Amino acid sequence: MTVLLEIKEKLKLIYSKYEAFILPVAKFLLAFIVLNTLNGRMGYMTKLDNIAVVLIVSLMCSFLPTGCLILFGALFSLLHMYALSLEVLLVGFCVYLVMFLLYFRFTPKDSLVVILMPLLFAMKIPYVLPIAVGLLCGPASVISVGCGVAVHYLFQTVSANASAINTMGEAESSAKIRLMIDGIIGNRGMIVVIAAFAITVIVVYLIRRMSIDYAWTIAMVAGAMTNIVILLVGDLIYDTNISVVGTLLGSVLAVIVAKIIEFFRFCVDYSRTEKVQFEDDEYYYYVKAVPKMSVAMSTKTVKKINSQRVKSGTSMQRNGAPAGRGTSSQYRGQNEGSTGRSVITERTGSASRSAYGNSGRAAGRGSGKSVTIGTTTADAPQGTSDDYEELF
């Protein structure tokens, strides 16, 4: 778990550092995938089904607010409907108008929900979004989920009736409009899915707001079970042809994705839960505090040590004395802390002497003189001016 928490902190650090670059790239990729998927599902206007057009529009979406992607997606779909039939364009425009009025009135910030719902339907995994919305958003996001489902079934109705509309003549405008309206309003599968997803969002939201332990885990499991039950019951009653295996696998995948969302958004340690009680002049307070799981990032500190060699001003050499003398002399310079003092030691014969700082006093035995070589002068701390150390 510690490794996962460290990875989480590193990802958050990378995102906060490169947010100005990550967000445009993410919006560009999302717009590119959405527009390509839309062209693949409809594709009646060949001029729009062009990679150059998709790249240009995706690049524009990368620098514009996320809500602009909804406008471009709606514009692309309306142009495809116009290429199919003017009556289809009229019906699609009315549906978009109703949805936009509801969307901008109640949930204008849930643009990603409206965009991702038709995309996840095309990928056969729409069950992920209701649970994720219940964990991250509020109950008003039911409208955004419903609008996304309606957009998917609008595309499905247009694709299903495209061949019949092409065979109709221009004089059968009312028949085309009736065909589209009946395909949208009379679609019981759409009503069942909207009801299931809406109830799932509310159930997940209410449970994850409770003060019980593991509320998020219970909420996502309860939401998945609620979604499965409503979809299967709706399939038995209205014969909506919902795949049972696809629903079960999609719900399992939804729970896995929800656990990943929980790890990044609501990672707490219930084993260290504390209950606090206090009061003031008017109320008693009972507080349950659950600490978040976090780990300190390990940092590496590199220290660079520069060794300085003290140079002698005398004729002594580093590895010995000049020829002809019976003594061997060695010295060492040692800088101590911030005082800038150096310790120089000279050995002559059997005796050793030590010179400390710039003092002329020496400690040792035997004959000979103490020599101070290449010392540095600095203010010594109090109480150490007469202290000496015998190194040998």
Backbone torsions as a table, in degrees:
resi	resn	phi	psi	omega
1	MET	NA	-34.2	179.3
2	THR	-62.9	-38.5	178.8
3	VAL	-63.4	-42.7	179.0
4	LEU	-63.7	-40.1	178.5
5	LEU	-66.0	-37.6	176.7
6	GLU	-65.2	-40.6	176.9
7	ILE	-62.9	-40.8	178.3
8	LYS	-60.4	-46.4	-180.0
9	GLU	-64.7	-37.7	178.1
10	LYS	-65.3	-41.0	178.4
11	LEU	-64.4	-41.4	177.3
12	LYS	-63.9	-38.5	178.8
13	LEU	-66.4	-42.1	178.6
14	ILE	-64.4	-41.8	-179.8
15	TYR	-64.8	-43.6	179.4
16	SER	-66.4	-27.9	-178.4
17	LYS	-81.4	-38.0	-175.9
18	TYR	-116.3	30.7	-178.5
19	GLU	-60.6	-37.0	-178.6
20	ALA	-63.7	-21.2	178.6
21	PHE	-101.5	-33.4	-175.8
22	ILE	-70.0	-43.9	-177.2
23	LEU	-62.1	-48.3	177.2
24	PRO	-60.5	-38.7	179.2
25	VAL	-65.7	-41.5	179.3
26	ALA	-64.5	-42.4	178.7
27	LYS	-66.7	-36.1	177.0
28	PHE	-63.0	-46.7	-179.8
29	LEU	-64.4	-41.4	179.4
30	LEU	-63.4	-45.1	179.0
31	ALA	-63.2	-40.4	-179.7
32	PHE	-63.2	-43.7	-179.1
33	ILE	-68.1	-43.2	-177.9
34	VAL	-64.2	-46.9	-178.0
35	LEU	-68.1	-38.0	175.9
36	ASN	-64.4	-41.0	177.9
37	THR	-64.7	-40.0	178.0
38	LEU	-63.4	-44.0	177.2
39	ASN	-64.1	-34.6	179.1
40	GLY	-70.2	-35.1	-179.4
41	ARG	-76.9	-34.0	-176.9
42	MET	-111.5	-79.6	172.2
43	GLY	67.1	30.0	-179.8
44	TYR	-81.6	-24.0	176.2
45	MET	-102.6	109.3	-174.9
46	THR	-67.8	-26.1	-179.8
47	LYS	-66.6	-31.2	177.8
48	LEU	-80.8	-28.0	-178.9
49	ASP	-80.6	61.4	-176.0
50	ASN	-134.4	132.1	-176.5
51	ILE	-64.4	-31.5	179.7
52	ALA	-67.1	-42.3	178.5
53	VAL	-64.1	-42.6	179.6
54	VAL	-63.3	-41.9	179.4
55	LEU	-64.7	-40.8	-179.6
56	ILE	-65.0	-46.9	179.8
57	VAL	-65.6	-38.9	178.1
58	SER	-64.3	-38.6	177.3
59	LEU	-65.2	-37.3	176.0
60	MET	-65.1	-40.7	-179.6
61	CYS	-66.6	-25.7	-178.6
62	SER	-67.5	-23.4	-179.2
63	PHE	-108.1	-3.2	179.6
64	LEU	-102.3	164.4	175.4
65	PRO	-59.6	158.9	-175.9
66	THR	-63.6	-30.6	179.1
67	GLY	-63.0	-23.2	178.4
68	CYS	-66.9	-25.1	177.4
69	LEU	-65.2	-33.9	176.0
70	ILE	-63.6	-42.6	-179.8
71	LEU	-64.3	-43.3	178.6
72	PHE	-66.6	-38.7	177.5
73	GLY	-64.3	-42.9	177.2
74	ALA	-64.3	-40.3	178.9
75	LEU	-63.8	-43.8	177.9
76	PHE	-59.7	-47.0	-177.7
77	SER	-66.2	-38.2	178.2
78	LEU	-66.0	-37.8	177.0
79	LEU	-66.1	-37.9	175.4
80	HIS	-64.9	-40.1	176.6
81	MET	-64.7	-38.1	177.9
82	TYR	-63.7	-38.7	177.7
83	ALA	-65.5	-28.0	177.5
84	LEU	-79.2	-52.1	-178.7
85	SER	-167.9	146.9	177.7
86	LEU	-68.3	-34.0	178.4
87	GLU	-67.2	-37.8	176.6
88	VAL	-64.7	-39.4	176.0
89	LEU	-60.3	-41.8	-179.5
90	LEU	-63.5	-46.2	179.3
91	VAL	-64.7	-43.7	179.0
92	GLY	-63.1	-38.8	178.7
93	PHE	-65.0	-40.6	178.5
94	CYS	-64.4	-40.2	177.9
95	VAL	-64.0	-43.9	178.1
96	TYR	-63.7	-37.9	-179.0
97	LEU	-63.4	-45.0	178.7
98	VAL	-63.3	-44.7	-178.7
99	MET	-66.0	-40.4	179.9
100	PHE	-66.5	-35.9	177.2
101	LEU	-64.6	-41.9	177.3
102	LEU	-69.0	-42.3	-176.4
103	TYR	-65.4	-52.1	-177.9
104	PHE	-70.0	-20.0	179.1
105	ARG	-80.1	-38.5	-171.6
106	PHE	-111.4	-44.1	-174.8
107	THR	-131.9	66.9	-178.4
108	PRO	-71.2	-14.4	-177.5
109	LYS	-94.0	-1.2	-177.7
110	ASP	-98.3	44.2	-177.8
111	SER	-65.6	-34.4	179.8
112	LEU	-63.8	-32.3	179.4
113	VAL	-65.1	-45.2	179.9
114	VAL	-65.4	-34.3	-179.1
115	ILE	-74.8	-43.5	-173.2
116	LEU	-75.9	-27.0	-176.1
117	MET	-61.9	-52.6	176.2
118	PRO	-62.3	-32.8	179.0
119	LEU	-66.1	-43.1	179.2
120	LEU	-69.5	-31.3	174.1
121	PHE	-63.8	-40.7	178.4
122	ALA	-66.2	-28.4	178.4
123	MET	-90.4	3.1	177.2
124	LYS	67.3	23.7	177.8
125	ILE	-132.6	56.0	-178.0
126	PRO	-77.9	-10.9	-174.7
127	TYR	-75.1	-10.1	179.2
128	VAL	-71.0	-39.1	-169.7
129	LEU	-68.5	-42.9	-179.8
130	PRO	-59.2	-40.5	179.5
131	ILE	-68.8	-42.1	178.8
132	ALA	-64.0	-39.6	178.9
133	VAL	-66.2	-40.1	177.7
134	GLY	-64.1	-31.3	178.9
135	LEU	-78.5	-34.4	-170.8
136	LEU	-105.1	-22.3	-174.0
137	CYS	-119.7	-168.6	-179.2
138	GLY	-108.2	-179.0	-178.9
139	PRO	-65.9	-24.0	178.3
140	ALA	-66.1	-18.4	179.3
141	SER	-69.1	-5.7	173.6
142	VAL	-57.5	-34.8	179.9
143	ILE	-65.4	-42.2	178.8
144	SER	-64.7	-40.6	177.8
145	VAL	-63.3	-43.9	178.8
146	GLY	-63.6	-38.5	177.2
147	CYS	-64.7	-40.3	177.8
148	GLY	-63.6	-40.0	177.7
149	VAL	-65.7	-40.4	179.2
150	ALA	-63.8	-37.6	177.3
151	VAL	-63.1	-42.8	178.8
152	HIS	-60.5	-47.1	-178.1
153	TYR	-72.2	-24.5	171.8
154	LEU	-64.5	-46.7	176.5
155	PHE	-60.9	-40.6	-179.6
156	GLN	-64.7	-39.9	179.0
157	THR	-66.0	-42.2	178.7
158	VAL	-62.7	-45.1	-179.2
159	SER	-66.1	-37.0	-178.2
160	ALA	-70.9	-32.0	-176.5
161	ASN	-102.4	8.0	-176.1
162	ALA	-63.6	-43.2	-178.7
163	SER	-66.6	-39.1	179.0
164	ALA	-67.7	-37.5	179.8
165	ILE	-68.5	-36.4	179.5
166	ASN	-66.1	-29.4	-179.8
167	THR	-80.5	-17.5	179.9
168	MET	-78.5	147.7	178.4
169	GLY	-84.5	177.1	-179.5
170	GLU	-68.3	-25.0	-179.3
171	ALA	-75.3	-10.3	-177.4
172	GLU	-101.8	44.1	-178.6
173	SER	-65.3	-43.4	-179.3
174	SER	-63.8	-34.4	178.9
175	ALA	-67.7	-37.7	177.1
176	LYS	-64.9	-43.6	-180.0
177	ILE	-64.8	-42.9	179.7
178	ARG	-64.1	-38.8	178.7
179	LEU	-61.7	-42.5	179.6
180	MET	-69.0	-43.3	-178.6
181	ILE	-65.7	-42.6	178.4
182	ASP	-65.3	-34.7	179.2
183	GLY	-68.0	-28.5	-179.1
184	ILE	-89.4	-53.1	-175.8
185	ILE	-71.6	-39.2	-178.1
186	GLY	-82.5	8.9	-179.9
187	ASN	-82.6	99.9	-178.4
188	ARG	-70.5	-29.2	177.0
189	GLY	-61.6	-38.5	177.5
190	MET	-64.6	-41.1	-179.4
191	ILE	-65.6	-41.3	179.7
192	VAL	-64.6	-43.6	-178.7
193	VAL	-66.4	-41.9	178.6
194	ILE	-62.1	-43.9	179.6
195	ALA	-64.7	-42.9	-179.0
196	ALA	-64.3	-45.5	-178.6
197	PHE	-68.1	-37.8	179.3
198	ALA	-65.3	-44.6	179.0
199	ILE	-66.8	-36.4	177.7
200	THR	-62.3	-44.5	179.0
201	VAL	-60.2	-44.7	-177.8
202	ILE	-67.2	-42.5	-180.0
203	VAL	-63.1	-45.7	179.5
204	VAL	-63.4	-41.9	-179.0
205	TYR	-64.1	-45.1	-177.5
206	LEU	-66.4	-39.6	-178.0
207	ILE	-73.7	-41.1	-177.5
208	ARG	-70.9	-14.4	175.5
209	ARG	-86.4	-7.0	-179.3
210	MET	-75.3	158.6	-176.5
211	SER	-92.6	20.9	178.9
212	ILE	-83.6	160.3	177.2
213	ASP	-69.0	144.2	179.3
214	TYR	55.7	42.6	-177.6
215	ALA	-64.7	-39.5	-178.1
216	TRP	-67.0	-40.9	179.2
217	THR	-65.3	-43.6	177.7
218	ILE	-63.4	-38.3	-178.9
219	ALA	-64.8	-44.4	-177.7
220	MET	-69.8	-36.1	177.3
221	VAL	-68.8	-43.4	178.4
222	ALA	-63.9	-38.4	178.0
223	GLY	-64.8	-41.8	178.4
224	ALA	-63.9	-42.3	178.8
225	MET	-65.9	-41.0	177.9
226	THR	-61.4	-43.9	-179.5
227	ASN	-62.5	-43.8	-179.4
228	ILE	-63.6	-45.3	-177.0
229	VAL	-63.0	-46.8	-177.7
230	ILE	-65.2	-41.7	-180.0
231	LEU	-64.8	-41.8	-179.6
232	LEU	-70.0	-39.9	176.8
233	VAL	-64.8	-42.1	176.4
234	GLY	-62.5	-35.6	177.9
235	ASP	-67.4	-37.6	178.8
236	LEU	-69.0	-35.9	-176.2
237	ILE	-80.7	-47.1	-171.7
238	TYR	-107.0	-0.3	179.0
239	ASP	54.0	61.5	-176.5
240	THR	-87.8	-1.3	177.6
241	ASN	59.9	43.5	176.5
242	ILE	-83.8	133.6	-179.9
243	SER	-73.5	121.2	-179.1
244	VAL	-68.5	-45.5	180.0
245	VAL	-63.7	-43.4	178.4
246	GLY	-63.2	-37.0	178.2
247	THR	-66.2	-42.5	-179.7
248	LEU	-66.8	-47.1	179.6
249	LEU	-65.5	-39.6	178.1
250	GLY	-64.8	-35.0	178.3
251	SER	-70.1	-38.2	176.2
252	VAL	-63.5	-43.6	177.0
253	LEU	-62.6	-36.5	178.6
254	ALA	-63.2	-40.0	178.3
255	VAL	-65.7	-39.6	178.6
256	ILE	-63.6	-45.5	177.8
257	VAL	-63.7	-37.6	178.6
258	ALA	-65.1	-35.8	176.5
259	LYS	-66.0	-36.9	175.8
260	ILE	-64.8	-41.8	177.0
261	ILE	-62.1	-41.2	178.8
262	GLU	-62.0	-39.4	-179.3
263	PHE	-62.0	-37.9	-178.5
264	PHE	-87.0	-23.0	-173.8
265	ARG	-108.3	-35.0	-172.5
266	PHE	-141.0	64.4	-178.9
267	CYS	-97.2	103.3	-176.3
268	VAL	-126.2	163.5	-179.7
269	ASP	-112.7	100.5	-177.3
270	TYR	-72.9	-15.4	179.1
271	SER	-71.2	-17.6	179.4
272	ARG	-111.6	32.0	179.6
273	THR	-69.4	137.3	179.1
274	GLU	-123.7	140.7	176.2
275	LYS	-114.9	123.5	-173.6
276	VAL	-118.3	139.6	177.3
277	GLN	-127.6	129.9	175.8
278	PHE	-150.9	173.2	-173.5
279	GLU	-147.4	161.2	170.1
280	ASP	-130.9	-160.1	-176.0
281	ASP	-69.9	-20.1	-173.5
282	GLU	-120.1	-24.6	-172.2
283	TYR	-136.1	157.1	164.2
284	TYR	-104.9	139.0	-176.4
285	TYR	-119.4	132.1	175.9
286	TYR	-120.8	110.7	-172.2
287	VAL	-116.5	133.6	174.2
288	LYS	-109.3	116.4	-176.4
289	ALA	-109.2	121.4	178.2
290	VAL	-114.3	115.3	-176.9
291	PRO	-72.9	148.2	175.4
292	LYS	-78.2	149.2	176.7
293	MET	-85.7	123.4	-180.0
294	SER	-147.0	161.0	179.3
295	VAL	-140.1	141.2	179.0
296	ALA	-75.3	132.9	179.4
297	MET	-71.6	132.6	178.1
298	SER	-76.5	128.3	-179.8
299	THR	-116.8	143.6	178.9
300	LYS	-106.4	126.3	179.6
301	THR	-110.7	123.3	-179.3
302	VAL	-105.7	121.0	177.9
303	LYS	-105.0	131.5	179.2
304	LYS	-104.0	119.5	-177.6
305	ILE	-106.8	119.4	176.9
306	ASN	-100.0	113.4	178.3
307	SER	-85.2	130.9	179.2
308	GLN	-112.9	128.5	-179.6
309	ARG	-96.5	129.0	179.7
310	VAL	-77.5	125.3	-179.5
311	LYS	-92.2	138.4	-178.3
312	SER	-86.3	140.9	176.4
313	GLY	-91.9	-0.5	-178.9
314	THR	-102.2	-171.8	-176.7
315	SER	-87.5	4.0	-179.6
316	MET	-71.4	146.6	179.8
317	GLN	-107.1	164.6	-174.9
318	ARG	-69.4	-37.2	-174.4
319	ASN	-103.3	6.7	179.7
320	GLY	162.3	177.1	-179.9
321	ALA	-95.5	167.6	177.3
322	PRO	-62.8	156.3	-178.2
323	ALA	-63.9	146.8	177.6
324	GLY	102.4	-12.0	179.1
325	ARG	-104.5	146.2	-178.3
326	GLY	-89.7	11.6	-178.4
327	THR	-117.1	155.6	173.8
328	SER	-121.8	130.7	-174.6
329	SER	-117.2	134.6	175.2
330	GLN	-130.2	148.3	-179.7
331	TYR	-141.4	159.2	178.8
332	ARG	-145.5	138.0	176.3
333	GLY	-108.4	131.7	-177.6
334	GLN	-132.8	119.3	176.6
335	ASN	-89.7	129.6	-176.0
336	GLU	-112.5	105.8	171.7
337	GLY	60.3	-142.2	-176.8
338	SER	-94.4	2.8	-178.4
339	THR	-82.7	-15.6	178.2
340	GLY	71.5	18.3	-178.2
341	ARG	-86.3	151.8	178.2
342	SER	-130.0	145.7	-179.9
343	VAL	-108.2	122.7	-178.7
344	ILE	-117.5	130.4	-177.6
345	THR	-124.4	133.7	178.0
346	GLU	-122.5	131.9	177.7
347	ARG	-110.8	127.2	177.5
348	THR	-128.4	113.2	178.9
349	GLY	65.0	-125.5	-177.2
350	SER	-97.2	-2.1	-175.9
351	ALA	-103.8	153.1	176.5
352	SER	-127.6	142.8	-179.9
353	ARG	-133.8	151.2	-178.7
354	SER	-131.1	134.2	175.3
355	ALA	-113.7	125.7	-175.2
356	TYR	-113.5	117.6	-179.9
357	GLY	65.8	-138.6	179.2
358	ASN	-107.6	21.3	178.7
359	SER	-80.7	149.8	-179.2
360	GLY	-94.9	0.1	-180.0
361	ARG	-86.8	148.1	-175.9
362	ALA	-134.0	156.1	177.2
363	ALA	-124.1	140.8	-179.8
364	GLY	151.3	-178.7	-179.4
365	ARG	-123.9	165.7	177.4
366	GLY	86.4	-174.6	-177.1
367	SER	-97.0	167.5	-179.9
368	GLY	117.9	174.8	-178.9
369	LYS	-118.2	150.1	175.2
370	SER	-89.7	138.5	-176.6
371	VAL	-121.5	133.2	175.8
372	THR	-103.7	119.4	-172.1
373	ILE	-120.2	126.1	171.1
374	GLY	56.0	36.3	-178.6
375	THR	-79.8	160.1	175.7
376	THR	-114.5	144.4	-176.3
377	THR	-103.3	136.7	176.5
378	ALA	-158.9	165.4	-179.7
379	ASP	-75.2	120.1	179.1
380	ALA	-82.4	150.8	177.7
381	PRO	-66.2	160.2	-177.1
382	GLN	-65.1	141.8	177.5
383	GLY	86.0	2.4	-177.9
384	THR	-122.1	5.2	-176.4
385	SER	-70.0	-24.8	-179.6
386	ASP	-112.0	14.0	178.4
387	ASP	-93.8	138.6	-178.1
388	TYR	-134.2	158.0	-176.7
389	GLU	-128.4	131.6	176.8
390	GLU	-94.3	114.7	-174.3
391	LEU	-85.2	-29.6	-177.1
392	PHE	-120.5	NA	NA
